[in-house]
Amino acid sequence: MIALSVAIIMVGTGLAAAWAEKVVGGAAVGAMAEKPELFGKGLTMMVLPETIVIFGFAMAFLLMSKMSEIGGP
């Protein structure tokens, strides 16, 4: 059951980050097309959704360590 939870966490955070990248990427490209000086801010905003995956990986790692305590594979 814990392994299934880890899989759901990783899939969920991956999909959430992909959706956020799509939304932020479209807005950033549109803004940079009008004002090229917004490149730095657009790049920063593109990196922020990746923290979702990092938090998901941390949670998955914590659950995997819990699984090894219980005695699972």
C-alpha positions in Angstrom: 0.0 0.0 0.0 2.9 2.4 0.7 4.4 1.7 -2.7 1.1 2.6 -4.3 1.1 5.8 -2.3 4.6 6.6 -3.5 3.6 6.1 -7.1 0.5 8.3 -6.7 2.6 11.0 -5.2 5.2 11.0 -8.0 2.6 10.9 -10.7 0.5 13.6 -9.1 3.5 16.0 -8.6 4.7 15.3 -12.1 1.4 16.1 -13.7 1.0 19.2 -11.5 4.4 20.5 -12.4 3.8 19.8 -16.1 0.5 21.7 -16.0 2.1 24.6 -14.1 5.0 24.7 -16.6 2.4 24.9 -19.5 0.5 27.8 -17.9 3.6 29.8 -16.8 5.5 29.0 -20.0 2.7 30.4 -22.2 2.4 33.5 -20.1 6.2 34.1 -20.0 6.6 33.7 -23.7 3.8 36.1 -24.3 5.3 38.6 -22.0 8.8 38.3 -23.5 7.4 38.8 -27.0 6.1 42.2 -25.9 8.9 43.2 -23.6 12.2 41.3 -24.1 13.6 42.7 -20.8 11.3 40.4 -18.9 13.5 37.4 -19.8 15.0 37.1 -16.3 11.6 37.2 -14.6 10.2 34.7 -17.1 13.1 32.3 -16.5 12.6 32.6 -12.8 8.9 31.9 -13.0 9.6 28.8 -15.2 11.8 27.3 -12.5 9.4 27.7 -9.6 6.9 24.9 -10.6 9.8 22.4 -10.4 9.7 22.7 -6.6 6.5 20.8 -6.7 8.4 17.7 -8.0 11.1 18.2 -5.4 8.6 18.3 -2.6 6.9 15.2 -4.1 10.2 13.4 -4.3 10.9 14.3 -0.6 7.6 12.9 0.4 8.1 9.7 -1.6 11.5 9.2 -0.1 10.1 9.6 3.4 7.3 7.0 2.6 9.9 4.6 1.1 11.9 4.8 4.4 8.7 4.1 6.3 8.2 1.0 4.1 11.7 -0.3 4.9 10.9 0.1 8.6 7.8 -2.0 8.3 9.6 -4.7 6.4 8.3 -4.3 2.9 10.3 -4.6 -0.4 
